[in-house]
């Protein structure tokens, strides 16, 4: 599939006589523009243009309450018209330059519309019918100057943008030039981007008919033919070109599809400040190359090559002063070490390696390797080997610091761990201040004289070990060294007959390597050669002594029976090991020597899911877009898994294979469409493997929007901590082009209140649930809210605190006095419970927080309105009286009344007007039931599909009145797949089988949409609850108080009536109520009153809502109305009104 720019080039090539062309007339341009906007328009505008523009203006609003705008080439209606009203309200001055006479007239009419002024606060709107050029003058300065796809065709794009920069207001200094453009066609040399964002997978679709193509082709080509005969001939050729280059798919029949990647770029007055940096640090000129071809194709604003730590500091200080970002070049393998119009800092001058002996360290850990960040893996290994040492780094000699700072998977990983695990210290230039810092164990002679040890060094060292490219510019790292190794290397290549044979061989290999010792590992390659599927296998064994080729203990008749006869074997040292990689020399004639280019992403595959993963890989390799694509499986486990996920930033530990999905093409390939299809294939395979993976390797990820989704799976349970540390160590986002670590990647916190009687096993279950969630990549913590009371009680009475916290019998002996102590505290501080709850939630920076020790009758209804950015649910743990007695150590003889009195509450099952989110019967010994519960009931609340659904709900500030942020929940229905996703999530989160209910109940207006979709999905009937006088008799009715949404609209009555068909439900029926929003609860109370009036028992009603606003305490309203025993759950929770 070709991009629009490639299409433009192809169309112009069909014009053989340039003298015969002429520019489009205003009418012709208008026709093409209308067609273009109609087809590209709202898919791209809604997904990218409008949200990005809104965000820029929102950010500007922190320093500027009134905004003046100059727009260049707005067309017949400015894109600003589609911003929320609150943002348009802040535009007090609007000026436009529009050269097209038709557009100029239409724009003027629209701006002067009397009924609804687009910019209500604007003192003046002026439209100039003329082009904007490098020398154009205006009547003032502006906060925002906007080019929305209007730079095309301008003779001097750089001159135009520089002129725009000169027209920005001087104070405040955060005025913006905002440019929207097609991503592959903008080159603005020597201007430094302030920020940029990309839509890499944008597309343009057009109907495949002559009429549409005859309007589109001249618009894309930017010209028409003057003479009729020649024009008709060229139009015929242009149709053929469009049809040949456009892609077709089954989802969009009779349409042609073209790539249209988009970019939004912002500039500030500081975007011309490059000469200031050039005066302080050497700029690299001439033929500068990096390894990664994608990075090489990008044009940075400049490449600087500092030769001292002081010069690195100057680079950071320049970036901080001018509010711009930097990229860092180490080995040059990263696709984002160079970024368009961003300054790249080449660390190549920092290439020193030192062997150090630290006598202060334990025996066997004294030898260290100090490597500066410009060193390559091969250089480190050679110098270490000369001293009889090694470091567990990666498998390619030319890879730089980005490897070991973000992981570093090599053939010593199973024995010694990852490259980042060997880091024990570092010297770093802070991107928050420009100071030189040292952390961890750094020998005195390798500390710069002005370096300081920061107070938060433990956090920084932890972050550097797995996410180190995000937290500062690393000058050097200190590695723990290990004894040098020799390696025996054995290769096999197995031709695979068919899919079944391939699956069998891979499964046999998977079983075989499970019994390999730690000093051995196996790599596998799945590829096609000569049109046939092959599996390449390389086994390695390492030793500090001599290695015998026959000594690999598992290469015996069984092994030969599984994977066949050896192709080759050899013994090599750590340097020679670099030449043994099969993909470099043994596949497709070898991928080394710069003959091929590649695009890679890597996922970590779990042992338990390998069978499913193998099926995905076999299907994908047969659907590869290039014959050179392959999969590389690197063996994990061993020392990699010994380290707990939260011990370093590299949180993905429990994996059998690291699977590198590698899209490959010849370096002579210049067909952009082919390359883009390969990239799409890589991402599609990754998405297919994600459900069965343990995570994604962060070393490949960058600012590509497609990578942001993968970044949520890159750090296991450490993501939330890393985002927090990113804000601390890089508050100005200087390193904006590393693996994404932004708050937008975080799911809302899930707070689980674990309640139940003493002896039910609340703490025991909570600890197991937290442990299981950690293995699924979610940080979790168990906190007892009563621990603070115990500490205060021990201080006041002299009780033994350690026994109160850990000795069940002692705690039972103290329980009565402890309860009395807490009740006395409540008498003095009535809001004590709320204060402690808020403090516990706010202090826990984890994905899932389990809180035990709650004594409140209805905790979710009582506390949910107190917390922000979190969803609150509760699990009541119950057990039989006999089990409770056993766990209490025989205290049952005191009687049930004693336990009710000292525990503070009865079991929630016995509570008359409350129903917990879930009830767990903790009767059986062992952990299988407890683990099963968390997987079935709690893990779905952390589903990425919920994040996807959240992204479909648009936020509109100051609607329907000032101060309210409106959440457009019904926007879900307007998104492709939105309703289906919503229905699927509701079914997954509901604890009972909804297929067994008798009916789905929905009330107007929003509830009808979601309830109807659910009824269709379940294939059961829908019962509609309507407003008054819309249903014929016989019917039931109740009075409903005004809802939250209705209360903010004009002419809303204080009360209304809800009705339903009196015969719609039989007495004793079971139902599920589906609604769009739960806020004050007034609507839901009326619905429940109708259902109970119809004879439906409260225990037979389930309620699921799409969006809940706990601020309004709707659940408490339900309790007050007598409906606390009805099960209520929501998919999403939002802060505020």
N, C-alpha and C positions, 0 to 999 in steps of 0.2 A: 504494500500500500504506500503510494507516494505521498509526500507532504505537498502542501499548496505551493511552497517555494520551488520544489522540484518540478511541479506541474507548470509553474510560470516559466521556468527555463525551457521546458520541453515545448510549450506553446510558442514562445518567441523564436525557437529554432525553426519552426515551420514558416516563418516569415522570411523569405529569401531576399526581399528588396526593402531595406529599411527606409528608403526614401519614399516608399508608397504608403507608410503608416501615418496616422495622425492620432492625437490624444482623444480620449473619450469626451463627447459633449456632456454637458451637465445632465441632460435627459438620460443618455446612455449610462453615465455613471450612477445616476439615481436608480435606474432599473436594476443594474448589477448589485448595487448596495442593498436594495430592498430584498433581492433574491438571496444575497449572502446572509443578511441578518435573519431572514425568515428561516433559513436552513441551519445556519450555525447558531444563531441568536441565543435562544433561551437556554439551551443545554449548557453552553459555555458561559453565558452571562450569569445565569443563576448559580452555577456551580463554582465559578471562579471570579469573574470580573466584579460583580456587585459585592460579594462578600469581602474581596480583597480591598476594594475601594472604600467600603464601609469601615473596615478595620483601620485603614490609614487615617481616615477622618476622625474616628473615635480616639485613636492615639494622639492625634493633633489636639484634640479637645482638652487634654490635660493641662495645656499651657495657653490655649487660645479659645475663648468662648465664642468669638465672632470670626467668621472665616470669609476671606475674599478669594474668589476663584477666577482664574483665567483659563479658558478652555480653547484648545486649538483643534479645529476640524470636528466639531461635535456632531455634524450631520443634521437631519431634520428634527431630532429630539435628543437632548443630552442624556448620557447614561446616568447623570446625577438625578434624573427624574425618578429613578427606580430605587433610590436610597430611602431608608426609613424617614418619616416625617420629622423626627427629632433632629436628624442630621441636616436635612434641608432647611429647617428652621434657623440653623446657625449660620447659613450662608447669607451674608449681608451685602455682598457685592458680587455680581456675575458679569463677566465680559467674555465674548467669544470672537474668534476669527474663523470665518467659514467662507471659503472662496466659491463654493458652488451656489449659484444664484437661486436654484430651486430650494436647496436646503436652507439657505439663509432666510428666505421668505417664510418657509414653514416653521423654522425655529423662532423667528420673530413673532409669528402668530401664536405659537404655543406659549411663549414667555409672557405674552400680554393677555392671555386668557383671563377673563374677568371672574369666572366662577370659582376656580381653584388655582391660585397663584402657586407655581412650583417652588418658589423661594419666598415665603411669606414675609420674611424679615428684610428682604433685599431693598436697599435704598435706591439702587440703580441696576438695570440690566441693559447691556449694550452689545449689539452684534455688528461686527465689521465684516462687510462682504469683500474680503481680500485675503490673500495668503499671509502666513506668518513666516518670516525668514530670519536669517542671522542678524539682520540690522533693524528689524521692526521695533518701533518704540510704542509705548503705551502711556496712559495717563496716570499711572501710579504703580505701586508695588502690590504683590499678592502673597497670600499665605499658601495657596495651592495653584499650581499650573499643571493642567491635565492634558495629556496626549493619549486619547483612547483609540488606538489603531489609526493614528493620523500622521505618523512619521513616514509612511510609505511614499516613495516618489520624490521626497525632498532631496534637493541637490546636495546639501550639506547638513546631514543629520547632527553631526557633532556641533556645528556652528549654531544650529537652531536650539539645541539643548543648552549650550553655553549662554546663548542670549536669554533663554528662559530663566536660567539660574541667576542672571544679573537682575531679573525683575522680581525676585523673591524679596519679601520684607526682611529688613536687617534685624529687627527686634519684634517678637522673639525669633531666635535664630534657628528654629526648627521648621521653617517653611519648606515645602516639598514640591519638587517636580516629579509627577507621577506619570510613568509611561507604560501603556499596555501595548504589546507587540507580539507578532508571531516569533517564536523562540529562536528559530534558526536563520534569522535574516537581519539581526541588529548588531552593528559593530560601532562602538563609540570609544575610540582610542583615547587614552589618557584621562578619561573621566572615571571617577571612582564611585561605584554604587554605594548608596547608603544601606539599602536592603533590596532583596529580590526574592521572588517566589515563582514557582514554575508549575504549569499544568502539562506534564509530559505526554499524557495520553489523550489530549483533546483531539476531537475529530470533527470533520465537516461532511455532512451528508447532503446530497442533492438528487432530485428525481432524474432518472435515466430516460429523458426524452429530449428531442431536438430543440424544442422551444426553450427549456431551462438551460441547456448547455450553450445555446447560442447567446444567451445573456451572461452566463457565468464566464465563459472563456475570455471574451474581451475585457471583462472586469479584472480577471486574474492577470491577464497578459498586460493590461494597462494601455491598450491601443486598439484601433480598428483600421481596416484597409480603406483607402480613399476610393478606389474604383470598384464598381459593383461586381464585375466578373471575378476579379481577383479576390474580392471579399468573400464571395460564395465558395470559391475553391478552398480558401484558407479556413473558413468556418467548417467545411466538411472535414478537413484534416484535423482541426481542433477537436471536433466531436470524437474522431477516432482516437486521438491522444488521450482525451478524458476517459474514454471507456477502457482503453488499454491500461491506464495507470491507476484507475479507481478500483477499489476492492468491493466485492459483493459478499453479503452474508444472508443467511436464512431469516434472521430476525428483522431485516430491513429489505424486503423484496423490492425490486425495481428501483433501487437506489444505488448511487455510486458513493463510496466512502473514501475520504482522503485524510491523512494525518494533518492535524493543525495544532501542534504544541504551542502553548501560550506562556508568556512571561509578563510579570509586572515588576517594574524597576522603580525605585525611588532615588532621587538625588537631593542633596542639600547644598547650601552655599559652600560647604566644605568639599564638595566633589571635585573641585579644581585644585586641591591642596597637594597633589603629588610632588610638585617641585620642592616643597618644604621637606619631604622625606628624602628625596634624591640628594639634597644638600648634606644629609647626615649619614646615609648608608649607600653603599655601592649598588647601583642598578645594573642588572645583567642585561647585556645587549647581544645582538648577533643571533646565531642559530642555537637556541636553547631547547633542549629536548628532555622529556621525562619518559619513563617506561610505558605508562598507561596511555594508549592511543586516544581514548576518550578525553582524558585530561589534556593531552597534547593539542587536541583540536580546539580547545578553548583559548580565548585571548584575555589573559589577566590584564589589569591596569598596568602592572609592572611586576617584575621579579627582582627582589632585593636579596643580596647574599651577605649577611652580616658575618664579620670575622671575629667578633668578640661578644661576650655577654652584654657589655655596655651597648653595643649596637642593636642587639635583640631588644634590650630595654627601650631604646629610642623608637624602634618599630612599634612596640606596644603603646608607648606614650603618644606617638603620633596617631595611632588608631583611636585611642581613648579621647584625645583632644578633638578629633574630627568626626567622631561617632561613626566609624566604619569598621568593617570586619577584616580579618586576615585569614589566609590559608597557609599551611605549613607543608613544605616539601622535605621529605626524608629520603626514602628510596625511590619515590616517584611512581609507585605501583597503584596508589589510590586514584580513583576516578575523580575525586574532588580535591586533590592537592592543588589544582589550578581551577579558578572559577572566573567566569566573564567579569571583567572590570573590577576585580578584587585584587589587592596586592598579595602576591605569594612570597613567603619568606623561605628561602632555600637554606637549609641548615648544613649544606655540604661541607662548609669549612670546619665544622665541628666533627672531626674524623679521628680523634685520638682514642686509643685503647690502652688501658693500663691493667697490669696484674697487681693486686694488692693483697697483703697479708695482715689480717686484723687479729692480733693476739687476744683481744678482749672477748672474742667469740668462742663458743664451745668447740671442743676438738672435733675435727671433721667438717667444720663450717667456717674455718679461718680464711680460706682462699676466696678472694673476690675478683670479679672482673668489672672494671669501670669503663663504660662505653659511652662516648658522646653520641648525640642524636643524629649526627650525619653519617655514622658508621653503617655499613651493610652487614647483613647476617654472615656472609662468607668471610668478611674481614675479621669479625669477632671470633668465629670458629677457628680460623687459621692461627690467630695470635694466641688464643686460649690453648689450642692443641700443642703449640710450641712449648708451652709451660706444663704440658701433661694434664691439661684441664679441658672441660667443655661446659657449655651452657645449653639448656634445652630450648632451642629456638625453632624456627620453621624450616621448611624443606627447600627454599630457594635462596641462593647466595646473594642475590641483588636486592632483596627486600630490606626496608629500613625500619626505623623506630616505630612506625605505625603498627607493625606486626606485633612486637612484644608488648607494646602499651595496650593493645586491645585483645590479646590472647596469645597467639604464637603456638600453633599446633604442629609438632614435629614428631620424628620417630623415637624421641626419648620421652614423649609425653606420658606414656604408660608407666615409665620407670621413675621419672623425676617431676612430672607435671608440665604445665604450660610455661611458655616464656614469661608471661606476666607473673606467674607464681614464684619465679626465681628473683624477682625484683625485691631488694631489701632497702633501697634508698634511692633518692633522686635529687637533682638540682633543677629548679624550675624557675622561669620568669613568670611572675603573676600577671595575668591579664586583667586583674581587678585594679592593680596599683602600679605595675611596672617594677616592683621590687624583686630582688633575687631571693629565692627561698631554698632551703634544703630540708629534706624530710627523711626520716628513717636513719639507717646506718650509712653515713657518708664519711669516709676517712678524712682526717683533718686536711691533708695535703690536696684534697680534691674539692674542698669547699672554697668558692670565691670569697675574697676578703670581705666583701660587703654583703654576703649572704646572711640571712637571719632564719632562725627556726620558728615557724609560725605556731601560734597556740593551738590551732586546729590541724596540726601536722598528721595526726592519725587518720583523720578524714581524708586529707589530700593523698596520703600514701595509699590508703585503701582504694580511692577512686582511680589512681594511676594504674593500679593493677587490674586492668581489664577494660577501662574506659578512659585511658590516659590522654587521648588526643583532645579531650573536651575541657581540660581544667588548667591549662597553662601551656607555655612553650617550654618543652623539656630541653634542658641543656645536656644533661648526662644522666644515666641510670647506673646503679650499682647492682650487679647480679651476684647471687650465690653461685659459686663455681662447683663443679663436680668432676670426678676423675674422668679423663679422656676414655673413649670407647672405640672398640673395633666392631664392625658389623658384618654379619653374613647375610647376603641378599639372594633370594631365590625368586625367579620369575616363572609364571605360567601364562599361557594364552589359550583359552578354551573356545573353540567355535561352538555357537549355540544353535541348535537345530530349529527351534521354534519357541514360542512364548512359554509353553509348558516346560520345555527343557531348561530354558533360561531361569524360570522361577524355581525349579528343583535345584539347580546348581547353586543359585544364590542362597537359597534356604539352607542347603548343606554347608556352604561356606560360613554362613551365619552361625550354625551350630558348631562348626569346627573351631572357629576362633574364640568361642566362649571358654575353651579350656586352655588357651595359650597362656603361658606364664608372663609375668610383667616385663621380663626382658625381651619379649617377642611381641611383634605387632604385624598386622596385615593390612595392606591397601588393596582396594579393588577398583577396577575401571570397567564401566559398561559403555560400549561404543559399537559403532558399525564400521565395517571396513569391507570394501568390495561389495557393498550391498548386503552383507551378512552380519548378523549380530555376534559380538564377541564379548568375552569376559576376560580381562587381564587381572592377574593377581600377583602381588609382590609381598613376600614375607621377609621380615627383618628380625634378626636376633643380635643383641648387643652384649658386649662383655669387656671388662677392663683387662682381661688376659688374652691369650691366644684364642682364636675362634676356628673351629673345625667345621668345614662345610657340611660334614655328615652329622654334626652334633646337634642340629636343630631337633629337639626330642620328638616333635610331633610329625616330622616328615617321614612317614612310614607307609606301609601298604594301604592303611586306611586313608591317609591323605591323598595318595596317588589315586585311589579309587574314587575320591570325591572330586578332585579338581584336575586330574590327569597328569601327564608327564611334564617334567620341568622343561622350560625353554632355555634357561641359563641360570648360573649361580656364580657368586664371586664374594671375595672378602675385601672390604674397603674401610678406610678410616672416615672420620667425620667430614673431611673435605671431599673425599671421593664419593661420599654418600649423595652429594648434590647431583651427581651425574647418573644416578640409578633410577630417577623418576621416570616411569614408563611413558607418561604423556609427553615428555621432552624428546624422547628418541625412538620409542617403540610403537607409537600409534600414528597412523596416517602419514608415515614417513617422518614423524617427529614434529612437534609443535614449537621447538626451540629455534633460536637463530633469527627471531624477528619475522618469520614467515607468515605467522598468523596473528590475528587480533582476537580478543575474547571479552566476554561480559559474563561476570560470575555473581552468584549469590550462594550462600551456604546455610543449610539447616542441620540441626542436630537431631538425629533419629534415635528413638528409644528402643531398647531391646524388645519390649512388649509389643511394639507396633511394626516390627521389621517385616512381617509377612504382608501387611497391607501396603507398606512403603515399597516393597519390591514390585508389587503389581503396578503401582503408579509409575515407577521408574521404567519398567519394561514398556508400558503403553506410551510413555512420553518419548522415549528414545526412538520409537518407531514413527513418531509424529514430529520428529525434529525438523526445523526449517533449513538446516544446513547439514551436509554429510559429515562435517567435522565436529559436531556437538557431541559431548560425552558427559558422563557422571563419574566423579571421583569420590570414593568412599574411604575416609581416613579412620583408622581404628582408634577408639577411645577407651574409657574405663581406666582401671588401675589407679595410678597416683592422681589422675585428673578428678576422679570421683571421690578420692579420699578427703579432699578439701570441701568443707561445707559451703553451700551456695552463697551464704552471706559473709564468708570470711574475706572475700575479695569482691571487687566490682564485677568480675566475670562470674555471673550467677548461674550459667547453664552448665551443670556438672554431670548430670545423670544421663549420659548418652553412649550408645554403642558405636555409632558412626557419625562423623561429620561428613555430610553429603554435599559436595561442591557441584552445583548445577552450572555447567560451563557451555555457554554458547560461543561458537568459534566460526570465524570466517577468514578468508585469505586477506592479507594486508593489501592486495591489489584490488580487492572488491570495493568499488565506489558506488554501488547501488544502495542508496540510503534506505529504500523500501525493504531490501533484504536484511540489512542490519537491524532496522527497527522491528522486523518480524522475529528476528533472533532474540532481541531484548524482551519482546512480549512473551516469547516462549519461555524464557528463563523465569520471568515473574509468574507466569501461569503455573509452571511446575512447582515453584516455591509455594504458591497458594494451595495447590493440591496436596502438598506434603505437610503443610502447617498443622492440620488437625492431628496428625500422628507424630509431631515433632516435639522436642523438648525446648526448642528455642531457635533463634537465628543468630548467626555470627555477625557481630557488630562491625567488624573490620571493613566490610564491603559497603556499609550503609552511609548515606549522605543526605543532602537536602532535597533529593527527588521526592515528590509527594508520595510516590509508591513505596519509598523506603520508610516513610513515617509509619505506615501500617505495620511494617516488619519490625521497626524499632520497639514497638510495644512488646515484642517477644524476644528482645536481644539480651536482656540482663536478668532474667529469671525474677526472683523476689526482690531484686535490688533497685528496680526502676524508680520507685518513689523516692528512695534515699538519694539516688543519683540526680534526679531532677532538683531536689532541694539543694544538693551540693553545687550543682551547676549554677544556681542562682547566687550562691555564696561566693564561688571562686571565679565565675565569669558573669557578673551581674549586668554587664553592658553587651553581652553576646558577641564579643570580639571573635571567638571561634565558632561562628554561626554555621560553618559549612562542614562540621564534623557530624558524626552520627547524632541524629536528633535527640535532644533531651529537653523537652518543653512540657509545661504543665498540661497542654492540650492532649498529651499522650497518656495522661493518668486517668484511670477510671475513677468514678466517685468512690469514696471510701465506703466499705460495707462494715457496719457495726452490728454485731450479733450479741444480744443479751441472752446469756445462758442462765435460765432460772430453774427452780425445782426445790424440793424438800432436802433437808440435810440427809446425806447418805445416798442420794439418787445418783451421784457421780458426775456432778456438773463440771468440776475442774478437770477431772480425768478425761471426760469426753472432749472438753474444749481444747485441751492440750493435743489430743490426737487429731482433732479437726484442723487445728493450726498447722500441725506437722504435715498432714496430707496436702493442704493448700500450698505449703511451701514447695513441695515436690512438683506442683503444677504451676510454679512460677509466680506465686502471689505471696508477698511479704505478709506475715501475720504475727499476732501477739496476743497473749492471754493475760488479762489483768483482773485482779479481784478488787472490786470497788470498796470492799470492806477492809482492805489492808491498811488504809490510812487510819481508819477507826481503831484497828488493832494496835498500830504503832502509838497512837495517842493514849489508848487505854493502858498499854504497857508502861508508858512514861508516867502516867498518873497514878497507877496502882502498884508498880513494881513487878508486874507479871512478866514472865519470860517471853520476850518477843519472838525468838527463834522457834520456840515450841508452839506459840500461838499461830505462827505462819505455817508450820510443817508437821506438827504432832496432832493427829486427829483426836486422840483420847484426851490430851491436855486441853485442846480447844473445846471439846464437849464439856469438860468440867468447868470451864470459864464462861460458857455460852450465856447462862442466865445473867451474870453480872455484866458481861460485855453488851448484851442487848439493852440492859437498863442504862448503861453508860451512853450508848448511842441515842436512846430516847431522851435522855437529859440534854444531850447536845442539840437535838432537834427543837426542844423547848426553847433554847436560847437563840438558835439560828434556824428559823423555819425553812429557809431556802437552802439549807446545807446539802441536801441530797442533789438538788439541781446544780449547785456550785461544783460539787465533786464530780458529777457526771460530765459536765462541760470540760473541766480540767483534764479528766482522763482521756476524753475523746480528742481534745486539741493537742495533747502532748504525745499522742501515739501516731507517728508518721509511718503508717503501714497501710497496705491495701485492705486487710481484714483485721478488725479488732474484736476479740471476744472478751466480753465483760461478764464476770461472774459475781456473785454476792449481792445481786439486786433483790430487794425485799418488797418492791412496789407491786400493787395488784394488777395494773395494766401498763407495763413499762413503755411499750411503743406509743400508746396513746398519750402517755404522760410526758415523755421526753423528746419525741421526734421533732418538735418545733424548736428545740434548743440548739440543734446542730446544723451546720452548713456543709454543703458539698459532701454529703454522706447519706446513705440509705440505712435505715434502722429496721431490723427484724428481731424476733426473739424465738428461742427454742426452749421449750419446757421439757426438762429431762425428768422422767417418772420411772418408778420401780414399784414392785409389789410390796406390801407391808412386811412380808417375810424377808425380802431382799434388803429393805431399808433397815430392818432390825439387825440383820447380819452385819451390814456395813457400819452400823453405828456401834458395834462392839457390844451388843446385848442390852442397850439402854431402853429397849422397847418396853421393859417392865414399868417404866415411869408413866406410860400411857400416852395416847395420841395428843392429849391436851398439852402436855409438856412440850412436845416438839412443835406444835403450832405456836405456842407462846414464845419459845426461844428462837425459832427460825424467823419469826417476823411475819410469816404468811403461810397459808395453806398451799397445797399443790395447786397449780394453775388449772388443773383439770376440774378441781372442785369449785373454782371461782365462778359465781353465778352470772356475772355480766362481763366476761372477758374471754377471748379465745386467742391463744398465742399463734404466731405465724406457723410454727410447726411444733409437734410433740414427738419426742423420741423416747421409746421404751427401752431403757437400759437394763435389761435382765440378763443377757447371756454373758458368759465369760469370754475373754478374747476380744480382738479388735475388729473382726471382719464386719460386724453389723455397724459399728461406729464409723468405720471407714466408708462403708457403703452409703451411710446416711449423708455424709458430707459431699460425696460425689454426686448423689442423686438430688439433694435438696439445696445445698449451699453453693456448690460450684457453678450452677446455671446463673446465679446472680452476678457472676464475674465474666459472663460470656462476652466475647467481642461483638456479637450481634447486638447486644444492648448498646454498645458504643456506636455501632452503625446506626441503630434506630435514633439514638440521641442526636446524631449528625443530621438527621432528616427534619428535626424540629427547629425552625427558624426563630431567632430572637429578634423582637422589634422593640427598641427602647421607646419609652414615653407614649405608649399606646395601651388602652384607649384614652389615657390621660397622662399628664406629666408625672414622672416618678415611678411608673409601672413599666416593667420589662415584660412585654407580652410574649408568651411562648406559643408559637403557631403549631399546635399539636396536629391539626388537620392537614398540615403540609405533608405529613407522612403519606396520606392518601394520594398526593400529587407526585410522589416519587415512584419510579419504576421498582416494583417489588416491595414497596413499603407496607402495604396491607398484608401481604403474605408473610413478611418478616414479623409483623406485629402479632399475627395469629399464631405463628410458630412459637414465639417467645411466651405468649400467654399459656399455651398448652404445656410448655416445658416447665414453667414456674408454678403451675397449679399442682398441689400435692395429690389431688384425686383425678381419676380418669374422667375427663369431661365428656367422653363419648357416652357415659352412662347417665348423664343428666337428661331430664325430660324436655327441657327447652332452654334456649338462650333468650335473655331479656335485654332489651335495649330501649333507651329513652331518647327523645329528641332533644337537640338536633344531632350533636356530634356523636352521641352514643350509637345512633342508628348505623352509622358507617362501619364502625368496628364490630358491632354486634352482628350485623348482616354477614360480614366476612367470616366471622367465627361460626355462625349457623351453617353457612355453606361448607366450611371446612369439616365440621362435625356431622354434616348431613342430618341435622335435626331442625326442628321448627323454631321460628323467631316469634317472640311475643313482644309487640310494640306498645310502649307507654307513651301516650300522646298528651298534648296540652288540651285544654277544655274545648268541647264542641267539635272535635275532629273524628270521633268514633260514634257509631250508631248504638242504641241500646240493644241488649242489657249491658251495663257497664258499671265498674266500680270507680270511685273517685276519692281523692284526698286533696287537701289544701297544701300547697307548697310555698314556703317562704322564698324570697328572691335569692337567686344564686349569686356567687361572687362575680362572675363575668357580667351577668345582666345588671348588677348594681352599678356598673361603671358606664352603662349606656344611657342615653337620654330617654325620657318618657317610659321608663320601666316601672311597672306597677310593683307595689310592695309584696303582693301575693299573687299566685296564680293557681290553677287547678291541674292536677295530673289525673289521667283516666286510663283504664285498660278494660279490655273485653272481659266481662264477668265470667264467661265460660272458657276463657283461654287456657286455664290451668285447673286441673283436678285437685281436690284436697289431698295433701300428702305428696305432691309432686316435688321433684328436685330441680333446681334451676341454677344457672350461672348468669350473673348480671355483668354485662360488659359496658363500660362507659369511658369517655375520653379523659375526663378530669375529675379528681377529688380535691376540693379546696375547702370550703366551709362545711360541706357535708349536707347542705339543705336539700339538694336534688336527690342524693342517695337516700336520705331519710324518707322522703316522699315515696320513692320507689319501693323501699322496704316496707313501708306502711301499706302500700297497695298489695304487695305480695302476701303479707301476713293476713290482710283482709280477705284475700282470695283463698286462704286456707293452707298456704305454704308454711311449713315449720321453719323456724329460724336456723336450726341445725342443718336444714336441707338447702340453704342458700349459700352460694359462693359469689364473691364480688372481685372482679379484676378490672383495674383502671389503667389506662396508658400512662398518665402523668399525675403525680400527686404533689401538692403544695402544702407541706406540713405546717408552714407558718400560720395557717388558718385553723389548725387543730380540728380538722374534719373528723378524725377518728374519735376524739373526745366527744364531739357532737353526737356521733352514733351511740356511744355509751350512755350519754345523758338521755337519749331518746329510747333506750332500752334495747339497743341492737349490738351491744358489745360482744355477744356470743357469735356473731356472724363473722366468718372468715373473710378478710379483706386484704388484698395485695395489689401493689402497683408495679409497673415495669420500671418507671423512672421517677426520681424525685428532684424537685427544683427548689432552689432557695427563693425567698422573697414572696411577694404577692402573686 
